Amino acid sequence: MDLLFFEGVGAVISAIIVFCGSVWMLLAVIMGPRLAYFVAASVTLGFLTIMGVVWSISPLGPVGQLPEWDAVAIGEEAAELDFDPAAQYPEGDWRPPDTENAAEATQATELESNALDYLEEAIAGGDITAFEAVDEAVVNSDNTRLLDQGAGYGAVTFEPAEPAEGQQGGEPEGGPGGAAVAVLQYDPGNPLGLARTIAAGTAVLFALHLFGLSRSESRARRRLAEVPH
């Protein structure tokens, strides 16, 4: 693994020992180790529960699975793709992204970027022969389309980066306006899922520690009452 990972783990463990451990040590002198543990742990878990709730409603904390585009089909002719709506591309139910909608414009940009990765894999696997390398292809943004079906689909057309020998302008052979067409499916992911899992886990631990704190405090009170004055 990367050395940076171990450095990060070491920093987190050291922080827990220094900050939480020092508080526990000071409380243990006054309350005893058992009660001090429950007090320190309950305060820490209460803080983490509050932060977990905040992270669960806003992307400020740990991020879960981010939205992404998953490969569906790719080929040199849209009509040949194993995806029925592709036969109508770029017409039919396919629509261009709304460039005035910031979220949709970002989504379209990510679509084109992931489509290039998909093309690179297809070239390496021999599924696409129109290009020998991915740097020979460029995305024709004019033919980028979205399909409002299910979670959403996107289609991208690739053109040669430079006109092929003997071609002066004109439309290259292959899919509509290009030499290859890729269809991808949008996966919205679950960016807040990790934060919500943390919030739920810390809430359960917090409740258990509150119960333990109550029991330990009651025991400490009984012992104090038994001490002769």
N, C-alpha and C positions, 0 to 999 in steps of 0.2 A: 504493500500500500504506500501511498504518498506520505512522505515524512511530515508534511503539513497536517495531515489527519491526526497523527500521533501527537503532534505539538498542540493541536486544538483540544484533543481529549485530555492531555496533561494539564492544560490551562484550566479547563472546566473542573476537573477533579481537585486541583490545587485551590481554586476559588471556593469550592464547597467546603474543603477542609479548613481554609483560613477564615472565611466569613462565618459560615454556620458553626464550625467547630469552636471558634473563639467565643461565640455567643453561648453555646452549650456549656463551655468550660466555666464561664463566669456565672451562669445560672446554677450550675452543679454545686458550686461552692455554697450557695445559699439554700437551694431547694433539694439537693441530692441529685444523683445522676439520672434516675428514672423520671422524676417529675420534670427535670430540666430538659430531658430529651423530648417529652411530649409538648412542652411549651414551645421550644425552638422549632420542632418539626411542624407543629400546628400553625405557627406564624408563617413559616416558609411556604407550606402547602396552601395556606389561605391566600398568600400573595400570588402564588403560581395559578391558583384557581381563578382569581380575578383577571390576571393577565391572559389566561387561556380563554376566558369569555370574551375579552377584548379582541384577541387574535381571531376568534371564531366568527366575528362579524366584520372584520376588516383585514386586508392583507398586510398586516404590520409585523407579523411574527413568522414562525416556521411555515413554509409553503409546501403543500402536498403536491399531487399530480397536476402539472400545468396543462392547459389546453394544447392540443397538437393535432396534426393531420396524419391520418393513417392511410397507407397505400391501399388502393382497391384494384386498379388495373392500369396497364400502360401498353401502348402499341403504336404502330405507325399509321393506323387508320382508326378514327373514332368509332366507326361502324363495326369494327372487328373486336372491340373491347367486350369483355365478359361483364357488361353492365348495361342493362336495357336502355336507360335514359341517355346513354352515351351516343346512341344512333342519331339523336336529334341535335347534338352539340354542334355548333354553339347557339342554335336556335331553340325553339320549343320552350320548355319550362326553365331553361338555363337563362340566367340574367347576369349582367355585369355588376360588379360590386358598386355600392353607393359610396363614391369618393368623399361625399360631404359628411358621411357618418364615420367618425374617427375609429370606432371599434371595428366596423366592417372593413375599413381601409387597412387597418392593422392585420385583420384576419386574412385579407387577400395577400398582403405582403408575406405573411407566414406561409400561406398556401404555396406561393411561388418558390419560396426558399426550400420548403420541404419537398416540393415536386422535383427540384434539382437534385436533392439527395436521392430521391426515388429513381430518377433517371440514371444517376451514377451507378446505383445498384443493378438496374436493369441492363446497363451496358456491360457491367462486369459479369453478369449472369448470362449474357448472350441473347437476352430477350429483345434488345434493340440493336439493330445493325446500321441504322441511319447515321449514327455518330460513333466514332472510335473512342472518344473521351468526352467527359462532361463539359470540358472547357470549350468544346467545339459548338456547344448549343447555347442559345439565349432564350429567355422566356418572351413570348409575344404577349405583352400585357393587354393588348387590345382584345385578345381572345380569352382572357381569364374570365371564367364564369363561375357562378354559384348556383346551387340547386337547393331549394327549400323543401327538402324531403328528409324526414326523420331528424337526426341531429344536424344534418346539413352535409352537402357534398360540394366539391370544387373540382374544376377541370382547368388544365393548363396546356397550352400549345408551345412546343419548342421549335425554334427555327435555327438554321445554321448561323454561326456567328459571323461568317463571311459568305458571300454568294459562291456557290459551287462553280467549278470551271465550266464555262460555256453558258452560264446563266447570267442574264443582265436584268436585274430586278425580277419581276415576275414572282409567282408564288411557287415555293419549293414543293416537290412531290411529298406525299405523306398525308397527314391529317389536315383539317381545315386551317389553311394558312401556315402550315409548318410541317416538319418531318416526323414529329412524334406528339402524341397526346397522352396525358396522364390524368387519371381520376383519383381523387383522394377523399376520404370521409373525415368529417370534423368530429373530434372527440373533445368535449368541453372539459374533461378532466374533473378534478376535485381539489382545487387549490386550498380550500379551507378545511379539507378533511383531516389533515394531520393536526392542525390546531384544535379542532373539535375533539379529536381523540385524546390529545393532551389535557384539554379542559375536563373531559369526562373522567379520565384516569386520576387526575389530581383532586377532583371533587370527591371521588370515592375514598381516596387516601386521606383527604382532609376530614371527611366524616368519621372514618375509623379512628383517626388520631384524636379527634374531639372526644369520642367515646372513651378512648384510653386516657386522655387528659382528665376527664371527669372522674374516672375510677381512681387514678393515681392521686388526684387532689383529695378525694374522699378518704383514701387510705392515709394520706399525710395528715389530714385533719384529725382522724381518729387517734393516730399515734401522738399527735401534739396534745390531744385531750387526756391521754393516759399518762403524760409526763406530770409528776407531782410539782406543784408550784410552791 
